[in-house]
Amino acid sequence: MNKNWRYSVLGAGALMLLVFGSTMYLLTKRQDAMLRQQEYDQASAVFDVIIIARTWNSRFGGVYVEKKPGLVSSPYLAHPDIRTAAGKAYTLKTPATMTREMSEISHARDGVSFRITSRKPFNPDNAPDPWEDESLTAFERGEKERTTVATRGGKRVFRLMKPLHIDATCLPCHAVQGYKLGEVRGGISVDLPFDEHWELLRKNALYMAGLALLLTALFAGTLYAVIWTLLEKLSRQNALLSDLNHTKDRFLGMAAHDLRNPLAVIYGIAKVLKEDSAGKPHAGLADIVVASAQRMLGLITDLLDVSKINAGRLDLKIADVCVPAFVAEAVHAQTFLAEPKGIAVAADIAPGVGNAAFDPDRMRQVLDNLISNALKFSNPGTRVTVGARRDGPELRLWVQDEGIGISDEDLPKLFGEFSKTRSAPTAGEPSHGLGLAITKRLVELHGGRIEVASLPGKGTCFTVILPQ
Ligand code: HEC
């Protein structure tokens, strides 16, 4: 079973983590933005309420309240207090004082505080902090508002600041500082507690990260399980198929083996009958029986070879063989087949071929097969050449004919079991299509290979290449 699929699952998991992770990241970002917007809206509402209250106060040029014991008059006004004819005392509350006192109430109620500041303050307590100072500079350049999240006294706060502009109601008290209508007098910063939201965001981010991991694990796990199950099934199926194939080979081998013996008997007896019947009227019939039995024996022997090779039961008996003698013998054996067809068979052995290591019986089977094939597809008056030569570390045995050749279409099918090409033998010789398949497997068992080159109409050359 291919183990690489596990890496593919790992890759898919990583990709999923990336997808889930970035989705969760974007969702978290979006939530952060939404919470900030909420804070902003709330701070803006607070700011508006302050402005409304201040406008009310400023319209009256400040508001007098009864000066009860303990109430301190503003040190920044020349005449803050008045006394009625009845002797009651009142003191002036400027918009600034009112803003500050409102902030104290608000802070005590729900932690929301605000501050009035200016870069040219009457009251040094109203001097801006660094962020407020930065914001005031920005307002002087025309900016409308600024927000930030800061830490104050160990707690996170959301801060919104907007400018305060001089209008007609401010001038009675602030004209002395040289302000003109519409100028930025200062600003008000609103601080909202942000810790709760911050905590919520943090928890949410953790939750999202956990979810991304969980989803990825779930996805990768499912993928793993599905692929694993499929592969298991496939491997069981493969085992079954290979079992079936073995059964088929065994059956083939057994059938061929059991057919061969009785057939050999028939063949032997038919030959005797053929000799006996020479000159008698039915002599022709005996001829047919002998030829048929011979053909069947050939087929069964080939079938046995195929089954042995497929089952891996064919053992080679490698020997040190004298190549020129070996080739000459093969050529000589085939001449009795070639002569009746008027075809010449010749050996062409390069000098210095010498000895080589291979199984002489099996290689002889290979050569016989190739030569008889060449004869089958050759016309009278042509020649078949069987050659041998050395090529570096290889021994090359070749069989060249001047026959009808093999078409390009047929070349790839040539070595398949039971494959038949479209060209017919020149004298109608029988062929069951196993010969070349066996030839190829025998050469491969020797660690070699077989090559074929053909020109239709000109001839074919098979080359067996054996490493030495
Ligand atoms: C009745 C007089 C009076 C009016 C009207 C008035 N202010 Fe003030 N303002 C003061 C005094 C006094 C202070 C400083 C005293 C304090 O902080 O208690 C002050 C403080 C401020 C501050 C804080 C910086 C500082 O100087 O200490 C700002 C900003 C400010 N005023 C803006 C305005 C604007 C804008 C208006 C008009 C909408 C306005 N004021 C109307 C008297 C007034």
Residues whose N, C-alpha, C, O or C-beta is under 5 A from the ligand:
A	BS01	HEC	S58 G61 G62 Y76 L77 T94 P95 A96 T97 I116 T117 S118 K120 P121 F122 N123 N126 L164 H165 I166 D167 T169 C170 C173 R185 G186 G187
